[in-house]
């Protein structure tokens, strides 16, 4: 059976987190993962328009990591989400790619 898109619990102005707990819909955490989701959608759209395969692997990695960030934000603090989380090595990889691209720019 498919998952229903409604809960029949009414709307008390809160939203549920993965792993339990609820937050007000105007909470900064909810705003943050909504913004990450919007960025991810825009990145996907840009990737669809991209004619070059040159950066596609990098962009796919960034898009995956945006999904991870959204999952981390949507999960109750302290709850394991069952996937690799963003850590220092992820940030360092992104910084290396940025440096490589920066070197290709004209002075």
C-alpha positions in Angstrom: 0.0 0.0 0.0 1.3 3.5 -0.8 2.1 6.0 1.9 -0.7 8.5 2.3 -0.1 12.2 1.8 -2.3 13.1 4.8 -2.1 12.2 8.5 -5.7 12.9 9.7 -4.2 14.6 12.7 -5.1 18.2 11.9 -2.8 21.1 11.8 -1.6 22.5 15.1 1.2 24.6 13.4 3.9 22.0 14.0 5.7 19.5 11.8 7.2 16.1 12.7 10.9 15.3 12.6 12.3 12.0 11.4 12.9 10.0 14.6 10.2 11.7 16.6 9.5 15.1 18.0 7.7 18.1 16.6 8.8 21.7 15.9 6.8 24.8 15.0 6.5 25.2 11.2 8.3 28.6 11.5 11.3 27.1 13.4 14.7 27.9 11.9 15.5 24.2 11.4 12.4 23.8 9.2 13.2 27.0 7.3 16.8 25.7 6.8 15.9 22.3 5.4 13.3 24.0 3.1 16.0 26.3 1.8 18.4 23.4 1.3 15.6 21.6 -0.6 15.0 24.7 -2.8 18.8 24.9 -3.6 18.8 21.2 -4.4 15.9 21.7 -6.9 17.6 24.6 -8.5 20.9 22.7 -8.8 19.0 19.8 -10.4 17.4 22.1 -12.9 20.8 23.7 -13.7 22.4 20.3 -14.2 19.6 19.4 -16.6 20.4 22.5 -18.7 24.2 21.9 -18.6 25.6 20.9 -21.9 29.0 19.7 -20.6 29.7 16.5 -18.7 32.9 18.1 -17.3 31.5 18.9 -13.9 28.6 16.5 -13.7 30.2 14.1 -11.2 31.1 17.0 -8.9 27.5 18.4 -9.2 26.0 15.0 -8.5 28.1 14.7 -5.4 27.0 18.2 -4.2 23.4 17.3 -4.9 23.7 14.1 -2.9 25.3 15.9 -0.1 22.5 18.5 -0.1 20.0 15.6 0.3 22.1 14.4 3.3 22.1 17.9 4.8 18.4 18.1 4.4 18.0 14.7 6.0 20.3 15.8 8.9 18.2 18.9 9.5 14.9 17.0 9.3 16.0 14.4 11.9 15.6 14.7 15.6 18.9 15.7 17.2 20.7 12.6 18.5 18.8 10.2 16.2 20.9 8.2 13.7 19.7 8.7 10.1 21.3 5.6 8.7 23.3 7.3 6.0 26.8 8.9 5.8 26.6 12.4 7.3 28.4 15.5 6.1 31.7 15.7 7.9 35.0 17.6 7.6 36.2 15.4 4.7 33.1 16.4 2.7 33.8 20.0 3.3 37.5 19.6 2.4 36.6 17.8 -0.9 34.3 20.7 -1.8 37.1 23.2 -1.0 39.6 21.3 -3.2 37.1 21.4 -6.1 36.6 25.1 -5.5 40.4 25.7 -5.6 40.7 23.7 -8.8 38.0 25.7 -10.5 39.4 29.0 -9.1 42.8 28.2 -10.7 41.1 28.0 -14.1 39.6 31.5 -13.9 41.4 34.4 -15.6 43.3 36.7 -13.3 
